Amino acid sequence: MRFLKKIFKIKKMSALKIYKASAGSGKTYRLTEDYLKLIFKNPNMKIYKKILATTFTNKAAEEMKTRILKEIFNLSKGEKNGHFDIIKNKFGYSPEEIKLFSKNILTQILHNYSHFSISTIDKFFQKIIRSFAKDLKLSSSFEIELNSNEILKRATENLLKNISENKDLEIWITNFAKDKIRNGKTWNLKNDINELAKEIFKENFLSLDEEKLKVLKDKNLLRNYQKKVKKFKDNFEKKQKEIGEKALKIIENNNLKLTDFKYGKSSFANIFKKISYKNFDINKRAIDAQNDISVWRTEKSKKKKSIEKAYQDGVNELLIKSISIYEEDFEKYNSADIILKFFYTLGILTDIRKSVQEYNDKKNIFPIAYSSRLLNEIIDDEETPFIYEKIGNSYDHFMIDEFQDTSKLQYKNFFPLINNSMAFKNENLIVGDIKQSIYRWRNSDWTLLANNIEKDFSHFNENIEFKSLKYNWRSKKNLVDFNNSLFFYASEILEKYFSVDLDGDFSDLKGQIKSAYSTIFQKMPKKNNGGFVELSFLEYDKKKEEIEDKVKENLINSINNLLENNYQKKDICVLVRYAKDGKKVANYLLESNFNVISNDSLFIKNSYVVNFLIGILNYFNDSKDELNKVYINYIYEIYIKNNSKNLDEIFSYNEEDFDKFFDLKDLKILPIFDIIEHLIKIFSLSEIKKELVYLQAFQDIVLNFSQKEGVDINLFLFWWNETGNEKTIDISENSDAIKIMTIHKSKGLEFKAVILPYCDWKIDHNPLLTNILWCELEGEFSGLPLIPVKYSSNLKKSIFKKEYFNEQLQTYVDNLNLLYVAFTRARNSLFAFLPIKINKTKNLKISDIPTVLKNVINGNNEINNKFINLKEFYFEEEKKLKIGKLSDFNEKVSDEKDEKFYLENYFTSFSQKSLRLKKKAKNFFKEFGDKKNKNLEEGNLMHQIFEDIKTLKDIPFAVRKKVFEGKISEKERKILEKNILNVIKKAKLENWFSDKWEVKNEIPILEKGKKVKIPDRVLIKNQDAIIIDYKFGMKKEKYYEFQIRNYMFLLKKMGFKNVKSYLWYVNLEEIQEVFF
């Protein structure tokens, strides 16, 4: 009773608590605290089973699990940590009660660990989908595929391979290619379609229902729509062209040139030439020239009268008409032009989608990108309790971490679950930070946190609580002060820059950048002073490449300065925006003898041993490729043999000697994993110690591929060239080496020192790249559910301007967020290099991150006691901003050393010397030693060997194949080779095994009625044919003759005039000719 009384005294918590958690604000600690509050509210009720906590990465989920279990374990030991006081004060439990409850809860969780539901969102969704597999008509054994790009590649290949079977699609793709050529684009059809195919995994496309997809599949409907839009476009151009040509004719008839008008080359009259060439940019001077002759000529003009005559002859009326048409219809015309430019994309996407589905069905895979859409269909159709019933667990509480990375579909899936929970007054938690939303390319949508969540749960208004975590527990004071000030003013500058072109129609977009950073200010806990920040502006005149040497120099100097001030190499992380920059950085550091951990430096394809093995596989696949032979020989001589031969010697190899030396054709018959094992042994590759880690990783890849895709060499090489060569080696994070990673991969991590050598990305999309927006259509352009258009400033003068400004807003926030995530990874020290073009004017136009930061520093920052004035820390002569001193870092260096395991050997195994699995299911239950069964096995084995023998030269190969397959031993091989050769010679059958015949071994013959007959061996020469059937038993059977006569009948029907047939009783040493 005492316990129950305490429960009822507990103050009721909010049904939905929303934390806005800036970087370093201790959100994991807070999540742990709220989780503990839930489970200690009623410790005997196993509340942990009723809680679902989700985040976005496996690592984050494991961290949350570990933190919660660790805290419960500490409480069970009676440790009075921070959470002890919170639980004691919240629930009024005594220390002994807390200790007892903790032990019980920990035991319950560990004994029912599968109900300890802390996972990624994707895993939770997959769990539901697997529960509904039967309802969704999915195979119960389907595999989740994480790599959408791999699916798209294979589906595109299948689509193009079978294009001749779909004439409609063939025409559409041909037009797609022509359209790219017309627009002067370099193109690779396969790559273009692969890039285009990525759109089907974007949520705008995934959200389309079957009815809308049916419309997009209808090629006739698309063609008719295209004609309608093109007709509008053509009519506009025709009207303007006619006006332009008429005006130019009148001007010419009055002996005038366009330069005769006022302002010469810049005169208003140039509009007529422009519109004749479909350039409809009407400038202010042309607008002012309507009905105002003073804009046409000067008083002193020698052509004054001629200009006035042209004015009277109708040029003015034509100008007015052109501008009127422009003002009335240009937005529609421009919209039509925009629609048509990407229209062929629309016609192809539904076919790609179909090809993807066929590939998924064939491979029995389910793309993870589909999970949100499919789950949305389930949740829309089912009551929440029924969903719980299917997944075998019912949740009362939801805790969603990293909510800013949630997509619209994911949110739609969670909404009814949380809504249902809140209806029963259960407590829920959402944690997010708009400033750390950097995964929009993965469908995340920060506007859900900014705008939707409060509105959508407004019916529970009294039960919603917003909280900001105000303290930064990660970084030193100087870094926090710097970030507070920088991002407060940077968001303000970007907001003003973005709002310049906005009119009243887009008032809902105004203020959103500033609002996203409204929680930027963070307080500091005591005793966390110090820290160092250095921004270096690297000026260039024309191209950024001019300062590449400066980047390298600054990078090396910064690292050396850190090392001189007690930092270890593993304390330093170099962050880059693009992987290509990471590769450059890795090369610079490796040249300077620094150890690095980076994806680019750890590509498996960088290993010469792996390249040697790939070269030999290519040789197996095409032994005539001379360039590949040179490549193999080069690696073998220089790297494997360590010979000091010059290149001339290596390249002038003898082809016959090469083929003889690399005579490994017997290996071709093996599975690819076994081929590699043999090659490692043959060339002693396992003795090259520094390559062992690459060798092991490569064989892991080969084995994984073999299990999923098969053992074919050609298939593996194709996959390797397309995808496999991007695989990297995983290395311990505790290695004492400088880390190099992209900003996206650094999210959620922290480092003592961070360096950004290329802090220079654009704030808007790169105009050279194609970014597709999916826009809804209405008015004159209605008829399709969605249309793809390319993002460009041209959209501002179209019906798609709302979509343009919305995308621009999101892109600005994306790119500022990238900077925020990068800068807030640093605990103690931050270095950033900002390439910036030399500017000789006072106004610095905003275009990229360096110009934003320079404007922040140069700006007249209003006096605000909350923020430091960055201008005070900028040194113009050095072009550097410096805050604090690097020597402030006095953290004790850990004496612990990373325990390393060095791979000393790579052990190869061969099938004939290892455990063998014999798959002989038909004979498995036969009594061991059964003579009849033994003879049958031997007969089958001999048939298989003879199937691979065309001439006497093939006998060693055919027998050795069975050794590799584990069917005979090496000792048996030698005996069999000798016996087979002897039996052929003894029977004087060398002619049957000569190269004079075209040999068909075990080739099926299709009879009428689709029955298949398979003779053992058929020898063909012109119109002659000999049929041979091997018999390895000790008895003659009458039906053997009937069988072979049937073969003779079929060959005669096939047109062979002279057909002979023989039964060869091998063990009886008899040959019987059978007559028709």
TILO-815998 format. One record per residue (C-alpha): residue in one letter; x, y, z. Coordinates in steps of 0.25 Angstrom, whole numbers, plus 2048, in hexadecimal, padded with zeros to 3 digits. Example, Ala and Ser with C-alpha at 12.3 -4.5 7.8 and 13.67 -1.06 7.14 Angstrom:
# residues 2
A8317EE81F/S8377FC81D/
//
This chain:
# residues 1076
M800800800/R80B809803/F8118087F5/L80380A7EF/K8018177F7/K80E81C7F1/I80A8197E3/F7FD8217E5/K80482D7EA/I80D82E7DE/K80B83B7D6/K8058387C9/M80F8397BD/S80B83F7B0/A8058367A5/L80F83B79B/K81C84179F/I824848793/Y83384A796/K83B85478D/A84984F78F/S854857789/A862850786/G86984B793/S85D84E79C/G85D8417A2/K85083B79B/T85582C79E/Y85682F7AD/R8488367AC/L84282A7A4/T8478217AE/E8418297BA/D8348297B3/Y83481A7B1/L8388177BF/K82D8207C4/L8238187BC/I82880A7C1/F82980E7CF/K81B8147CF/N8168067D2/P8237FD7D3/N81B7F07D4/M8127F27C8/K81E7EF7BD/I81B7FC7B7/Y8277FB7AE/K81F7F17A6/K8167FD7A3/I82080779E/L825808790/A83181178E/T836814780/T84281B77A/F84981B76D/T85581376D/N859805773/K86480C77B/A85B816781/A85180B785/E85C80378B/E86280F793/M854812798/K85280379D/T8608037A3/R85E8107AB/I85080C7B0/L8557FE7B5/K8628047BB/E85980E7C3/I8508037C8/F85C7FA7CB/N8638067D3/L8568087DB/S8547FA7DE/K8627FA7E4/G85E8067ED/E8668117E6/K86081F7E8/N8628257DA/G85A8307D4/H84F8277D1/F84E8227DF/D84A8307E4/I8408327D9/I8398257DB/K8398277EB/N8348357EA/K8298327DF/F8238257E5/G8288267F4/Y82E8197F4/S8388157FF/P8478117FB/E8448037FE/E8378037F6/I83E8097EA/K8497FE7EB/L83F7F37EC/F8367F87E0/S8437FA7D8/K8477EC7DA/N8397E77D6/I8387EF7CA/L8467EB7C5/T8427DD7C7/Q8357DE7BF/I83C7E57B3/L8477DB7B2/H83E7CF7B3/N8357D67A9/Y83F7DD7A0/S8377DC793/H82C7E579A/F8367F079D/S8327F8791/I83D80278E/S84080277F/T841809772/I83480E76C/D837805760/K8387F9768/F82B7FC76F/F8247FE762/Q82A7F175C/K8257E9768/I8177EE765/I8187EB756/R81D7DD759/S8117DB762/F8087DF756/A8107D774C/K8057CE748/D7FB7D9747/L8047E173E/K8077D4736/L8167D4739/S81E7C873B/S8207C4749/S82F7C3746/F8317D073F/E83E7D8742/I83F7E6745/E8487ED73B/L84F7FA740/N8567FE733/S84C80472B/N856808720/E85A7FA71E/I84B7F671B/L84A802712/K8567FE70A/R8517F0708/A8437F4704/T8487FE6FA/E8517F46F4/N8457EA6F2/L83D7F66ED/L8477F96E2/K84A7EB6DF/N83B7E86DC/I8387F66D6/S8357F06C8/E8297E86CE/N8237F56D2/K8227FE6C5/D81B8096CD/L82680A6D7/E8308096CC/I82A8166C5/W82A81D6D3/I83881A6D6/T83D81E6C8/N83682B6CA/F83C82D6D8/A84A82B6D2/K8478356C6/D84283F6D0/K84F83F6D8/I8578406CB/R84E84C6C6/N8518536D3/G8608516D1/K8628476DD/T86C83C6DD/W86582F6E0/N8678216E3/L85981B6E2/K85B8106EC/N86181A6F6/D8568246F3/I84B81A6F6/N852815702/E852824708/L844825703/A83F81870A/K84381E718/E837826717/I82E81A719/F833819727/K83082772B/E823829733/N81C832729/F81C82671F/L81A81B72A/S80E82372F/L807821722/D7FB817723/E7F880D718/E7ED816712/K7F882170F/L80281770B/K7F8811701/V7F781F6FB/L8068206FA/K8088136F4/D7FE8166E8/K80881A6DD/N7FC81F6D4/L7F78286DF/L80582E6E1/R8078306D2/N7FA8376D1/Y7FD8406DD/Q80B8436D7/K8048476CA/K7FB8506D2/V8068576D9/K80F8586CC/K80385E6C5/F80286A6CF/K81186C6CF/D81286C6BF/N8068766BE/F80D8806C8/E81A87F6C0/K8138806B3/K80C88D6B7/Q8198936BD/K82188F6B1/E8178956A7/I8178A26AF/G8268A26AF/E82889F6A0/K81D8AA69C/A8248B56A5/L8328B169F/K82C8B2691/I8268C0694/I8338C569A/E83B8C068E/N8318C7685/N8348D468B/N8438D1689/L8468D0698/K84F8C66A0/L84C8C26AE/T8588CA6B3/D8528D76AD/F8488D86B8/K84B8DF6C5/Y8558D76CE/G85B8D06C1/K85E8C16C4/S8568C26D1/S84A8C96CA/F83C8C46CD/A83B8C06BE/N8438B36C1/I8378AD6C7/F8328AA6B9/K83F8A26B5/K83E89B6C2/I8308966C1/S8338926B2/Y83D8886B9/K8348846C4/N83A88D6CF/F82F8936D6/D83689B6E0/I82E8A86E1/N8378B36E8/K8328C06EE/R8378C86E2/A82E8C16D9/I8228C36E2/D8258D26E4/A8268D36D5/Q8178D16D3/N8108DD6CE/D81D8E66D1/I8258EA6C5/S82F8F16CE/V8348E36D2/W8368E06C3/R83F8EB6BE/T8478F76C3/E8449056BE/K8529056B7/S8508F86B0/K8538F86A1/K8488ED69F/K83E8F56A7/K8348F669C/S8358E7698/I8348E36A6/E8278EB6A8/K8228E569A/A8248D769F/Y81D8DB6AC/Q8118DF6A4/D8128D369A/G80E8CA6A5/V81B8C66AD/N8158CC6BA/E8088C46B8/L8108B86B6/L8188BB6C3/I80C8BD6CB/K8068B06C6/S8128A86C9/I8138AD6D7/S8048AB6D9/I80689C6D4/Y81289B6DD/E80B8A06EA/E7FF8986E7/D80588B6E3/F81488A6E6/E8128836F3/K80A8796ED/Y8138786E1/N81F8766EA/S81886C6F2/A8158646E5/D8238656E1/I8288606EF/I81E8546EF/L82284F6E1/K8318506E4/F8308446EE/F82383E6E9/Y82A8316E3/T82F82F6F1/L82082C6F5/G81E8226EA/I82A81A6EF/L82881A6FE/T81C8116FE/D8238066F6/I8308076FF/R82680570B/K8217F9704/S82F7F3701/V8337F6710/Q8267EE714/E82A7E270B/Y8387E2710/N8337E271E/D82A7D771C/K8347CE715/K83F7D1720/N8347D072B/I8397DD731/F8327E9737/P8397F7735/I8397FE743/A83580B73B/Y827804739/S825801748/S81F80F74C/R81580F740/L811801742/L80F803751/N80780F74E/E7FD806746/I7FC7FD752/I7FA80775C/D7F080F754/D7E7802753/E7E97FC761/E7E580076F/T7F1803778/P7EE7F7781/F7ED7ED776/I7FB7F2771/Y8007EF77F/E7FA7E177F/K8017DE772/I80F7E2777/G80D7DB785/N80F7E778D/S8077F3792/Y80D800794/D80880B79D/H81381579C/F81B81A791/M829820791/I82E826784/D83C82B783/E842833778/F834837773/Q83A84276A/D83E836761/T830830760/S82A830752/K81B83374F/L81882574D/Q81F82075A/Y81782B762/K80A82775C/N80D819761/F81081E76F/F805828770/P7F981E772/L80281677C/I805822784/N7F7828783/N7F281B788/S7FB81B794/M7F8829797/A7E9826797/F7EC81D7A2/K7F48287A9/N8018207A8/E80E8287A8/N81682979B/L823830798/I82883778B/V83783C78A/G83C84477E/D84485077A/I84185776C/K85085C76C/Q85584D76B/S84C84975F/I855845754/Y84F83974E/R84483F744/W84A837739/R84582B741/N837831742/S838837750/D830844752/W83484E75D/T82785675A/L81F84B762/L82684F76E/A82585D76B/N81785E767/N80F852767/I81084B774/E80A85677D/K7FF858773/D7FC849771/F7FA846780/S7F3853783/H7E784B788/F7F0847794/N7F5855796/E7F58557A5/N7FD8487A5/I80884D79C/E8158537A2/F82085979B/K82E8597A1/S83C85E79C/L8488587A2/K8508657A4/Y85E8607A9/N86985B7A0/W8718507A7/R87A84C79C/S882858797/K88B86279E/K8868707A1/N88D877795/L88786E78B/V87986F791/D87A87E791/F87F87E783/N87487577E/N86A87D785/S86E88A77E/L871884771/F86487D76E/F85B887774/Y86089276A/A86288875F/S854884760/E850892760/I858896754/L85388A74C/E84488D750/K84689B74A/Y84C89673E/F84288B73B/S83689573E/V83A89F733/D833899728/L827894730/D81989B72E/G80D89B736/D80988D731/F814886738/S81388D746/D81287F74C/L82187D748/K82688974E/G82D88875B/Q82F87975B/I83E87A75A/K83F883766/S83587A76D/A83D86E76A/Y849874772/S84087B77D/T846871787/I854873783/F85987A790/Q85F86F79A/K8638727A8/M87086C7AE/P8728647BB/K87C8687C4/K88B8647C3/N88A8627B4/N89286E7B0/G89D86F7A4/G89C869796/F8A286E789/V89C87377C/E8A387776F/L89D87A762/S8A687D757/F8A188474A/L8AA87F73E/E8A888A733/Y8A9886724/D8A888E718/K8A188670D/K8A0877711/K8A087071F/E8AB86771A/E8B587271C/I8B587072B/E8B686172B/D8C4862730/K8C086C73B/V8B586273F/K8BF857740/E8C985F748/N8BF864752/L8BA856754/I8C7851757/N8CB85D760/S8BE85C768/I8C084D76A/N8CF84F76F/N8CA85A778/L8C085177E/L8CA846780/E8D4850787/N8C9853791/N8C6846796/Y8BC84178C/Q8BD833787/K8BA82F779/K8AE82877C/D8A8835783/I8A883C775/C89D83B76B/V89E84175D/L88F844758/V88C846749/R87F849742/Y882840736/A889832735/K89283772A/D898841734/G89A83673E/K8A282F734/K8AB83B732/V8AD83D740/A8B182E742/N8BB82F738/Y8C183C73E/L8C283574C/L8C8828746/E8D383073F/S8D683774C/N8D7829753/F8CB82B75C/N8C281E75E/V8B482175A/I8A781A75B/S89E81D74F/N895816746/D89D81B73A/S8AA816740/L8A4808743/F89E804736/I8A07F5734/K8A37F9725/N8AF800729/S8B67F372C/Y8C07EE722/V8BD7DF726/V8AE7E1724/N8B17E8716/F8BA7DC713/L8AF7D2716/I8A47DB70E/G8AE7DB703/I8AF7CC703/L8A07CA703/N89F7D46F7/Y8A97CB6F0/F8A07BF6F3/N8957C66ED/D89C7CB6E1/S8AA7C56DE/K8AC7CE6D2/D8AC7DB6D9/E8BB7DF6D7/L8BA7EC6E0/N8B57E36EB/K8C17DA6EA/V8CA7E56EA/Y8C47EA6F7/I8C47DD6FE/N8D37DB6FA/Y8D67E96FF/I8D07E770D/Y8D67D970E/E8E47DD70A/I8E57EB712/Y8DC7E871E/I8DB7D9720/K8E97D571C/N8F07E271F/N8F87E1713/S9007ED70E/K8FC7EC700/N8FA7F86F8/L8ED7FB6F1/D8F27F76E3/E8F67E96E8/I8E87E76EF/F8E07EC6E3/S8E87E46D9/Y8E47D76DF/N8E37CA6D6/E8D47C76D4/E8D67B86D4/D8DF7B86E0/F8D47C16E7/D8C97B76E3/K8D17AB6E8/F8D57B16F5/F8C77B66F8/D8C17A96F3/L8B67A96FD/K8AA7A56F4/D8A77996FD/L8A37A2708/K8987A8700/I88F79D703/L88F7A0712/P8867A9719/I88C7B771A/F8907B6729/D8987AA727/I89F7B071B/I8A47BB723/E8A87B172E/H8B07AA724/L8B67B671E/I8BB7BB72C/K8C27AE72E/I8C87AD720/F8CE7BB720/S8D17BB72F/L8C97C7731/S8C77C4740/E8D67C7742/I8D47D673F/K8D07DA74D/K8CC7E874B/E8C27E4741/L8BB7D974A/V8B07E274F/Y8AC7E6740/L8AD7D773C/Q8A47D3748/A89A7DE745/F89A7DA736/Q8977CC739/D88C7D0742/I8867D8737/V8877CD72D/L8817C3737/N8757CD73A/F8737CF72B/S8737C0728/Q8697BD733/K85F7C872D/E8627C871E/G8697BB71A/V8777B6717/D8787BB708/I8857C3705/N87F7CC6FB/L8747D0704/F87D7D370F/L8867DB706/F87A7E3701/W8767E6710/W8847E9714/N8867F4709/E8787FA70C/T8777F971B/G8817F0722/N88D7F9720/E887803729/K8887FA735/T8927FE740/I8997F874C/D8937FA75A/I89D7FF764/S89C801773/E89980F777/N8A380E782/S8AF80E779/D8B981977B/A8B681F76D/I8B082C768/K8A182A764/I89C82F757/M88D82F754/T88283674E/I879840756/H86D837754/K87482B75A/S879833766/K86B83676B/G86A832779/L87983177C/E88283A783/F89183C782/K89B84478A/A8A084B77D/V89984D770/I89F853763/L897857757/P8A185974C/Y89685C741/C88B864748/D88686A73B/W879863736/K86E86B730/I862870737/D85986C72B/H859860722/N86485F718/P85E86470A/L86685A703/L85F84E70A/T851849707/N84884A714/I83A846711/L82E84C718/W820845717/C81584F715/E80684E715/L7FF853709/E7F285C708/G7EB8656FF/E7EE8646F0/F7F985A6F3/S7F18506FB/G7EF8426F6/L7FB83B6FE/P7FC83970D/L80B83D70D/I816843704/P825842705/V82C850703/K83A854704/Y83E85D70F/S84386B70A/S84087A70B/N8388796FF/L82D873707/K82B88170E/K823885701/S81A879700/I80F872707/F81986A70F/K81F876717/K819872724/E820865723/Y82D86C71F/F82D87572B/N82A86A734/E83586272F/Q83F86E730/L83B87073E/Q83D861741/T84A86173A/Y84F86E741/V84C86774F/D85285A74A/N85F861747/L860869754/N85C85D75C/L868855756/L87186075B/Y86A860768/V86C851769/A87B852765/F87E85D76F/T87785777B/R87F84977A/A88B850780/R88D84F78F/N89A857791/S89F85D784/L89A861776/F8A1864769/A89A86875C/F8A086C74F/L897875746/P89B877738/I895885734/K89688D727/I89E89A728/N8938A5729/K8968B3725/T8898B9728/K8828BC735/N8768B3733/L8798A4734/K86F89C72D/I86A890735/S86C88372D/D873879736/I877876744/P88487F744/T87C88B73F/V87188974A/L87C888754/K88389574F/N87689C74F/V87489875E/I88289D762/N8818AA759/G8738AD75E/N86F8B8768/N86B8AE772/E8618B477B/I8668B578A/N8608A9791/N8658A479E/K86289679B/F86B89578F/I87A89878D/N87E8A2782/L88589A778/K88B8A6771/E8948A877D/F89B89B77B/Y89E89D76C/F8AC8A0768/E8AB8A775A/E8BA8A5756/E8BA896759/K8AC895754/K8A988D760/L89F88C76B/K8A5887778/I89E884786/G8A687F792/K8B4878792/L8B786A78D/S8C0868799/D8B38687A2/F8B18597A0/N8B88537AC/E8AF8467AC/K8B783A7B1/V8BC8307A6/S8B78227A9/D8C18187AC/E8B880D7A6/K8BC807799/D8B380178F/E8B57F278F/K8B87EE781/F8B77E077B/Y8C07DE76F/L8BC7D4764/E8C97CC762/N8C47C2758/Y8B87BF74F/F8B57B174F/T8B07AB742/S8A779E741/F8A5795736/S89978C734/Q8A077F732/K8A7781740/S89C787748/L88E78374D/R885780741/L876780740/K871776736/K86377A731/K85E76C72C/A85076C732/K84B761729/N85475772E/F85675D73C/F84D752743/K85474673B/E85B73D744/F86A740744/G87173573C/D865732734/K86C72C727/K86173071E/N86173E723/K87073F722/N87073B714/L865745711/E86E750717/E87A74C70F/G87274B702/N86C75A705/L87B75E708/M8807596FB/H87575F6F3/Q87876C6F9/I88776B6F5/F8847666E7/E87A7726E6/D88777B6E7/I88F7736DD/K88F7776CE/T89D7736CA/L8A876B6D1/K8AE7786D6/D8A277B6DF/I8A476E6E7/P8AD7756F2/F8A47816F3/A8977796F4/V89D7706FF/R8A377B707/K896783707/K890777710/V89C779719/F89878871B/E88A78471D/G88E77B728/K88976E721/I896767720/S8A3768727/E8B176C720/K8B575D721/E8A875971A/R8AB76470F/K8B875E70A/I8B2750709/L8A5755702/E8AD75D6F8/K8B67516F4/N8AA7476F4/I8A17506EB/L8AC7526E1/N8AF7436E1/V8A173F6DF/I89F7486D3/K8AC7436CD/K8A97356CF/A89C7366C8/K8A373D6BD/L8997496BE/E8A37546BD/N89C7596B0/W88F75B6B9/F8987656C2/S89F76C6B7/D89D77A6B2/K8987766A5/W88A7766AA/E8807806B0/V87D77B6BD/K87077C6C5/N8707776D3/E8637756DB/I85C77F6D1/P84C77F6D3/I84477C6C7/L8357816C8/E82B7776C2/K81D77A6BE/G81577B6CA/K8207826D2/K8277756D6/V8367766D7/K84076C6D3/I84F76D6D7/P8597646D0/D8667626D7/R86F7666CB/V86C76A6BD/L87776B6B2/I8737746A6/K87B776699/N87277C68D/Q86677368B/D86C768693/A8697656A2/I86E75B6AC/I8667596B9/I86E7526C5/D86774E6D2/Y87174A6DE/K86C73F6E7/F87573C6F3/G86D7316F9/M8707226F8/K86371E6F1/K85D7216E3/E84E7256E3/K8457246D7/Y83F7326D9/Y84D7386D7/E84B7356C8/F83D73B6C8/Q8427476CE/I84E7496C4/R8457466B8/N83C7526BD/Y84875B6BC/M84B7566AE/F83C7596AA/L83D7676AF/L84B76A6A8/K84576569B/K83976E69D/M84377A69F/G849777691/F85576E694/K856764688/N86075A68E/V85D75769C/K86574C6A4/S8637486B2/Y86B7406BD/L86973B6CB/W87773C6D2/Y8777326DE/V8847386E4/N88672E6EF/L8827226E6/E88C7276DC/E8817256D1/I87C72F6C6/Q86F72B6C0/E86A7326B3/V85B7346B3/F8537346A6/F84773C6A3/
//
